Amino acid sequence: METLAEVIGKNIKERREALGLSQGKMAREMGLCNNALISSWEAGRHTPSAYMLLQLCRFFGCTIDELFREAE
């Protein structure tokens, strides 16, 4: 069973790739210093803060539920 961090990370990666963005490009568009934070989320090493979850939802045009949803 996957951890919550892993589930969120997979969803972030899938949505980023669907937009055709590299981690670096996504970081720049979100106003982040570099892609290390995005990389750590996608690898499931860290979970985004509540503030960053809201920013990610705005960026992707999705709900928090969608970021937390496990693949069926």
Secondary structure, 3 states (H helix, E strand, C coil): CCCHHHHHHHHHHHHHHHCCCCHHHHHHHHCCCCCHHHHHHHCCCCCCCHHHHHHHHHHHCCCHHHHHCCCC
